[in-house]
Amino acid sequence: MALQQSSGDILADRRYEYAQSCLAEGNALAAAEMAEQALDLAPRYAPAWFLLGRAREARHRKGGLPADHDAAIRAYATALELDPEDGLGARLHLTRLGEGVMLEAMSPAYVRALFDGYAPRFERHLVGDLAYRGPAIVIDALDRVAGAAARFATVFDLGCGTGLMGEALTGRSQNLVGVDLSPAMLVRAEKSGHYRRLVAGDLRTFLIAEPEGIADLVVAADVFIYLGDLVPIFAAIATTLKPEGFCAFTVQSHEGDDVVLGEDGRYAHGDAFLRQAATACGLAVRLFEEAAVRRERGAAVPGRVVVLERS
């Protein structure tokens, strides 16, 4: 179903908005109470169920009461039942709370909704507030592997967003193709003038539809944080790349070996997982280094920059 912008009940909408404000101010108890009042008036309003889940989850983090944990799970599950496309991202919260298996990727509806709403302030917030350096880090890594003078005939920019990676690739590609789930992001990417072609859709679906061995380079700056299992996307990239073609990307990392879903709602990939996934798909590791792509809450977010080559 398409997400409801309104519950259809003015009083329910007002209570929902007040619940949002309460949660933003750190008052999870009041947020839960107001969300429940909204649901008394509009029991099938998925955003209110999702907000109730967030409020109960916040209460559980603060107080550790099992009842809040269970209430959060019930609320998220109800939101997902009412919104099976998961534009709200309820599955992510359920996974983090121990309900269900690790997702291969965040739901397209959730990512699309997230970035369609984020598009107007994307660059200002990412570059200004979060000190985002993903494109520069990717270019530096490529220069050290392929040489600063290297040029790439066909480049696929996965999760191109508003075109920051495209700007960093200026003069390095004859045919730059960008793909993103968010139509609002692609409108801004088109205005940048960096891309020969722009495609709205899922990354793996896009790659599978392209001719085999067509790309000289595939880049993904701060994109794989929305994918859990990278094997399917690595396999699609390997098929798309020409022999000796490169794939350069950044990821969020952690000290373990596997994949975890963090409190920030982003996937962090362990070094062992990344190396094994690349090898399994016929991609040789040419560069693998620590890289702080952005900062959050005043601290650098642990990450890696990786360059793979189709062997």
C-alpha positions as a printed NumPy array, in Angstrom:
array([[  0.   ,   0.   ,   0.   ],
       [  1.081,   3.602,  -0.485],
       [  1.936,   5.216,   2.827],
       [ -0.856,   7.387,   4.174],
       [  0.108,  11.041,   4.574],
       [ -2.862,  11.411,   6.904],
       [ -4.813,   9.008,   9.042],
       [ -8.055,  10.519,   7.766],
       [ -8.908,  11.774,  11.238],
       [ -7.855,  15.322,  12.158],
       [ -7.655,  14.591,  15.881],
       [ -5.592,  11.452,  15.259],
       [ -3.211,  13.429,  13.037],
       [ -2.74 ,  16.051,  15.721],
       [ -1.942,  13.432,  18.355],
       [  0.464,  11.737,  15.948],
       [  2.272,  15.028,  15.286],
       [  2.475,  15.717,  19.003],
       [  3.856,  12.208,  19.567],
       [  6.57 ,  12.925,  16.976],
       [  7.495,  16.128,  18.777],
       [  7.635,  14.355,  22.137],
       [  9.955,  11.68 ,  20.787],
       [ 12.202,  14.284,  19.152],
       [ 12.477,  16.012,  22.535],
       [ 13.437,  12.75 ,  24.242],
       [ 10.152,  12.134,  26.038],
       [  9.492,   8.557,  24.925],
       [  6.747,   7.932,  27.496],
       [  4.665,  10.89 ,  26.319],
       [  5.338,   9.903,  22.695],
       [  4.027,   6.395,  23.326],
       [  0.936,   7.689,  25.097],
       [  0.1  ,  10.141,  22.312],
       [  0.728,   7.522,  19.607],
       [ -1.639,   5.157,  21.397],
       [ -4.27 ,   7.918,  21.552],
       [ -3.853,   8.458,  17.805],
       [ -4.322,   4.727,  17.225],
       [ -7.473,   4.683,  19.342],
       [ -8.915,   7.058,  16.739],
       [ -7.22 ,   5.562,  13.637],
       [ -6.257,   1.937,  14.406],
       [ -5.023,   1.205,  10.855],
       [ -2.654,   4.17 ,  10.564],
       [  0.707,   2.47 ,   9.938],
       [  2.938,   5.514,  10.705],
       [  1.434,   5.762,  14.195],
       [  2.177,   2.07 ,  14.85 ],
       [  5.733,   2.627,  13.658],
       [  6.093,   5.687,  15.874],
       [  4.755,   3.705,  18.813],
       [  7.415,   1.076,  18.125],
       [ 10.14 ,   3.728,  18.13 ],
       [  8.853,   5.19 ,  21.39 ],
       [  8.679,   1.796,  23.1  ],
       [ 12.123,   0.908,  21.768],
       [ 13.501,   4.16 ,  23.186],
       [ 11.872,   3.364,  26.53 ],
       [ 13.452,  -0.087,  26.505],
       [ 16.919,   1.335,  25.787],
       [ 16.55 ,   3.672,  28.743],
       [ 14.887,   1.409,  31.276],
       [ 15.483,  -2.126,  30.041],
       [ 11.932,  -3.277,  30.772],
       [ 11.011,  -6.455,  28.829],
       [  7.451,  -5.14 ,  28.429],
       [  8.725,  -2.193,  26.378],
       [ 10.814,  -4.517,  24.199],
       [  7.81 ,  -6.75 ,  23.519],
       [  5.534,  -3.753,  22.898],
       [  8.015,  -2.351,  20.38 ],
       [  8.078,  -5.643,  18.469],
       [  4.265,  -5.81 ,  18.386],
       [  4.02 ,  -2.22 ,  17.156],
       [  6.609,  -2.69 ,  14.394],
       [  4.998,  -5.96 ,  13.32 ],
       [  1.613,  -4.26 ,  13.053],
       [  3.124,  -1.402,  11.041],
       [  4.651,  -3.937,   8.66 ],
       [  1.36 ,  -5.794,   8.32 ],
       [ -0.373,  -2.548,   7.358],
       [  2.511,  -1.477,   5.098],
       [  3.834,  -4.691,   3.482],
       [  6.078,  -2.731,   1.075],
       [  7.805,  -1.454,   4.228],
       [  8.207,   2.155,   3.265],
       [  8.632,   2.909,   6.967],
       [ 11.525,   0.5  ,   7.546],
       [  9.833,  -1.626,  10.206],
       [ 11.762,  -4.743,   9.141],
       [ 15.03 ,  -3.073,  10.072],
       [ 13.841,  -2.431,  13.599],
       [ 12.446,  -5.938,  13.943],
       [ 15.773,  -7.38 ,  12.782],
       [ 17.723,  -5.287,  15.269],
       [ 15.361,  -6.399,  18.053],
       [ 16.056, -10.033,  17.238],
       [ 12.931, -10.779,  15.217],
       [ 13.666, -12.363,  11.828],
       [ 16.871, -12.995,   9.905],
       [ 19.352, -10.424,   8.64 ],
       [ 17.981,  -8.793,   5.499],
       [ 19.881,  -8.987,   2.217],
       [ 19.002,  -5.339,   1.726],
       [ 16.763,  -2.633,   3.095],
       [ 13.39 ,  -2.548,   1.379],
       [ 13.402,  -0.46 ,  -1.821],
       [ 10.271,   1.355,  -0.663],
       [ 12.013,   2.439,   2.55 ],
       [ 15.2  ,   3.62 ,   0.8  ],
       [ 13.179,   5.425,  -1.875],
       [ 11.035,   7.219,   0.706],
       [ 14.085,   8.041,   2.826],
       [ 16.012,   9.711,   0.014],
       [ 13.074,  11.306,  -1.766],
       [ 12.471,  13.221,   1.455],
       [ 16.201,  13.822,   1.993],
       [ 16.966,  15.094,  -1.537],
       [ 16.385,  18.862,  -0.982],
       [ 18.947,  19.058,   1.844],
       [ 21.102,  16.041,   0.938],
       [ 24.33 ,  17.739,  -0.137],
       [ 24.144,  20.494,   2.48 ],
       [ 23.657,  18.015,   5.308],
       [ 26.004,  15.296,   4.066],
       [ 28.934,  17.483,   3.075],
       [ 28.408,  20.34 ,   5.503],
       [ 27.145,  18.669,   8.667],
       [ 28.609,  15.163,   8.327],
       [ 31.887,  16.119,   6.619],
       [ 31.24 ,  13.465,   3.969],
       [ 34.346,  12.524,   1.926],
       [ 33.235,   9.364,   0.101],
       [ 33.882,  10.45 ,  -3.526],
       [ 37.309,  11.914,  -2.721],
       [ 38.31 ,   8.746,  -0.869],
       [ 37.183,   6.548,  -3.779],
       [ 39.081,   8.664,  -6.334],
       [ 42.261,   8.613,  -4.231],
       [ 42.053,   4.816,  -3.926],
       [ 41.53 ,   4.43 ,  -7.679],
       [ 44.465,   6.719,  -8.43 ],
       [ 46.752,   4.564,  -6.316],
       [ 45.597,   1.326,  -7.945],
       [ 45.053,   2.316, -11.577],
       [ 47.135,   5.496, -11.74 ],
       [ 46.059,   9.133, -11.652],
       [ 46.079,   9.275, -15.452],
       [ 43.673,   6.33 , -15.826],
       [ 40.492,   6.966, -17.794],
       [ 37.464,   4.667, -17.939],
       [ 35.243,   4.411, -21.   ],
       [ 32.072,   3.218, -19.236],
       [ 31.464,   3.811, -15.552],
       [ 28.457,   2.79 , -13.465],
       [ 27.818,   4.963, -10.405],
       [ 25.664,   2.858,  -8.074],
       [ 23.45 ,   4.868,  -5.728],
       [ 24.518,   8.049,  -7.499],
       [ 22.273,  10.304,  -5.408],
       [ 22.532,  13.95 ,  -6.433],
       [ 25.76 ,  13.389,  -8.377],
       [ 28.604,  13.965,  -5.902],
       [ 30.497,  10.91 ,  -7.175],
       [ 29.786,  11.976, -10.744],
       [ 31.383,  15.345, -10.047],
       [ 34.484,  13.645,  -8.625],
       [ 34.74 ,  11.561, -11.821],
       [ 34.738,  14.609, -14.116],
       [ 37.141,  14.061, -17.006],
       [ 37.722,  10.401, -16.135],
       [ 34.845,   8.764, -18.018],
       [ 33.384,   8.956, -21.515],
       [ 30.106,   7.284, -20.575],
       [ 29.007,   7.805, -16.971],
       [ 25.773,   6.072, -15.989],
       [ 24.078,   6.752, -12.659],
       [ 21.47 ,   4.553, -10.971],
       [ 19.457,   5.291,  -7.848],
       [ 16.187,   4.223,  -6.244],
       [ 15.131,   7.801,  -5.552],
       [ 13.544,   9.759,  -8.416],
       [ 13.984,  12.986,  -6.433],
       [ 17.723,  12.37 ,  -6.197],
       [ 17.944,  11.649,  -9.914],
       [ 16.279,  14.977, -10.751],
       [ 19.183,  16.709,  -9.033],
       [ 21.75 ,  14.371, -10.595],
       [ 20.417,  15.23 , -14.032],
       [ 20.795,  18.941, -13.315],
       [ 24.45 ,  18.339, -12.417],
       [ 25.159,  17.481, -16.053],
       [ 27.708,  14.78 , -15.201],
       [ 25.804,  11.744, -16.462],
       [ 25.239,  10.379, -19.955],
       [ 22.362,   8.256, -18.649],
       [ 20.376,   8.017, -15.396],
       [ 18.309,   5.019, -14.314],
       [ 15.729,   4.839, -11.531],
       [ 15.701,   1.405,  -9.937],
       [ 17.289,  -1.309,  -7.851],
       [ 21.066,  -1.599,  -8.221],
       [ 21.26 ,  -5.338,  -8.817],
       [ 18.319,  -5.321, -11.228],
       [ 20.052,  -2.579, -13.203],
       [ 23.352,  -4.486, -13.38 ],
       [ 21.707,  -7.737, -14.457],
       [ 19.919,  -5.93 , -17.293],
       [ 23.172,  -4.481, -18.673],
       [ 25.293,  -6.405, -21.227],
       [ 28.   ,  -8.626, -19.743],
       [ 31.492,  -7.187, -19.654],
       [ 30.424,  -3.658, -20.568],
       [ 31.791,  -1.618, -17.653],
       [ 35.374,  -0.53 , -17.075],
       [ 34.586,   0.728, -13.585],
       [ 31.793,   0.42 , -11.031],
       [ 31.741,   2.822,  -8.064],
       [ 29.561,   2.883,  -4.951],
       [ 30.288,   5.612,  -2.407],
       [ 28.548,   5.041,   0.939],
       [ 25.885,   2.898,  -0.746],
       [ 26.524,  -0.616,   0.544],
       [ 25.556,   0.538,   4.054],
       [ 22.001,  -0.148,   2.834],
       [ 22.796,  -3.731,   1.782],
       [ 23.427,  -6.59 ,   4.186],
       [ 24.612,  -9.535,   2.099],
       [ 26.927,  -8.132,  -0.582],
       [ 27.446, -11.42 ,  -2.441],
       [ 24.492, -10.896,  -4.861],
       [ 25.598,  -7.374,  -5.776],
       [ 29.265,  -8.413,  -6.065],
       [ 28.257, -11.252,  -8.399],
       [ 26.276,  -8.837, -10.582],
       [ 29.183,  -6.381, -10.616],
       [ 31.637,  -9.121, -11.607],
       [ 29.424, -10.076, -14.559],
       [ 29.115,  -6.461, -15.664],
       [ 32.829,  -5.643, -15.486],
       [ 35.267,  -6.163, -18.314],
       [ 38.28 ,  -8.382, -17.531],
       [ 40.641,  -6.305, -15.373],
       [ 37.834,  -3.816, -14.744],
       [ 37.628,  -2.215, -11.295],
       [ 35.017,  -1.831,  -8.593],
       [ 35.71 ,   0.851,  -5.972],
       [ 33.497,   1.448,  -2.956],
       [ 33.256,   2.47 ,   0.665],
       [ 31.509,   0.654,   3.502],
       [ 30.843,   1.129,   7.171],
       [ 32.886,  -1.33 ,   9.249],
       [ 33.055,  -2.93 ,  12.678],
       [ 35.502,  -5.074,  14.606],
       [ 33.745,  -8.39 ,  13.965],
       [ 33.962, -10.666,  10.945],
       [ 30.363, -10.699,   9.719],
       [ 27.596,  -8.192,   8.976],
       [ 25.756,  -6.266,  11.695],
       [ 22.869,  -3.82 ,  11.651],
       [ 23.848,  -0.863,  13.799],
       [ 21.799,   1.392,  16.021],
       [ 22.008,   3.98 ,  13.245],
       [ 19.989,   1.673,  10.973],
       [ 22.96 ,   1.062,   8.659],
       [ 24.82 ,  -2.138,   7.87 ],
       [ 28.448,  -2.478,   8.965],
       [ 30.552,  -5.131,   7.216],
       [ 33.411,  -7.043,   8.795],
       [ 36.724,  -7.302,   6.962],
       [ 36.572, -11.086,   6.712],
       [ 33.093, -10.976,   5.178],
       [ 34.137,  -8.415,   2.559],
       [ 37.199, -10.374,   1.495],
       [ 35.339, -13.689,   1.327],
       [ 32.418, -12.205,  -0.605],
       [ 34.747, -10.624,  -3.165],
       [ 36.757, -13.805,  -3.657],
       [ 33.605, -15.904,  -4.018],
       [ 32.504, -13.676,  -6.919],
       [ 35.81 , -13.72 ,  -8.778],
       [ 36.906, -10.265,  -7.661],
       [ 40.484,  -9.791,  -6.503],
       [ 41.233,  -7.322,  -3.697],
       [ 43.635,  -4.654,  -4.958],
       [ 43.258,  -2.157,  -2.102],
       [ 41.675,  -2.494,   1.338],
       [ 42.139,   0.323,   3.837],
       [ 40.555,   2.073,   6.791],
       [ 38.599,   5.156,   5.747],
       [ 36.386,   7.555,   7.698],
       [ 33.833,   8.543,   5.071],
       [ 31.782,  10.806,   7.337],
       [ 31.351,  11.986,  10.925],
       [ 28.345,  11.586,  13.185],
       [ 27.867,  13.097,  16.65 ],
       [ 31.332,  14.585,  16.424],
       [ 33.147,  11.295,  15.796],
       [ 34.453,   9.589,  12.674],
       [ 32.328,   6.629,  11.531],
       [ 34.601,   3.566,  11.098],
       [ 34.787,   2.457,   7.482],
       [ 36.792,   0.904,   4.683],
       [ 37.625,   1.892,   1.132],
       [ 38.055,  -1.094,  -1.178],
       [ 39.138,  -1.522,  -4.785],
       [ 38.406,  -4.858,  -6.443],
       [ 39.479,  -6.088,  -9.854],
       [ 37.736,  -8.659, -12.029],
       [ 40.269, -11.471, -12.256]])
